[in-house]
Amino acid sequence: MDFGVLGPLTVWRAGVPLELGTPKGRLLLAVLLSRPGRSVTGDALAEALWGEEQPKSAAKNVQTYVHRLRQRLGDAERITREDRGYSDSPVAWAG
């Protein structure tokens, strides 16, 4: 899997570009890619997605965006849930 982070965020799997979905889903991926191997709390992801104007359902919405992103990437192991947040898998990103 290849990630393009300069300019518009792009992802290719086996040379085929992937559709990343909504702008918030793309932003969530960008935040995770900017912090490889480090856990990002759900609160930090909600802050990145909505700023101070977060909906009451922000925590659940973050879970939904992560779920959809896992589906789009085609590999549930790429984004892992840790104690208080989410992390990319550095080994998975390398392949």
HUCOR-V773732 format. One record per residue. RES is the residue in one letter. OMEGA is omega as a letter, one per 40 degrees, with the letter a starting at -180 (* if undefined). Layout:
BEGIN
res=RES omega=OMEGA
res=RES omega=OMEGA
END
This chain:
BEGIN
res=M omega=i
res=D omega=a
res=F omega=i
res=G omega=a
res=V omega=i
res=L omega=a
res=G omega=i
res=P omega=i
res=L omega=i
res=T omega=i
res=V omega=i
res=W omega=i
res=R omega=a
res=A omega=i
res=G omega=a
res=V omega=i
res=P omega=i
res=L omega=i
res=E omega=a
res=L omega=i
res=G omega=a
res=T omega=i
res=P omega=i
res=K omega=i
res=G omega=i
res=R omega=i
res=L omega=i
res=L omega=i
res=L omega=i
res=A omega=i
res=V omega=i
res=L omega=i
res=L omega=a
res=S omega=a
res=R omega=a
res=P omega=i
res=G omega=i
res=R omega=i
res=S omega=i
res=V omega=a
res=T omega=i
res=G omega=i
res=D omega=i
res=A omega=i
res=L omega=i
res=A omega=i
res=E omega=i
res=A omega=a
res=L omega=a
res=W omega=a
res=G omega=a
res=E omega=a
res=E omega=a
res=Q omega=i
res=P omega=i
res=K omega=a
res=S omega=a
res=A omega=a
res=A omega=i
res=K omega=i
res=N omega=i
res=V omega=i
res=Q omega=i
res=T omega=i
res=Y omega=i
res=V omega=i
res=H omega=a
res=R omega=i
res=L omega=i
res=R omega=i
res=Q omega=a
res=R omega=i
res=L omega=i
res=G omega=a
res=D omega=a
res=A omega=a
res=E omega=a
res=R omega=i
res=I omega=a
res=T omega=i
res=R omega=i
res=E omega=a
res=D omega=a
res=R omega=a
res=G omega=a
res=Y omega=i
res=S omega=i
res=D omega=i
res=S omega=a
res=P omega=i
res=V omega=a
res=A omega=a
res=W omega=a
res=A omega=a
res=G omega=*
END
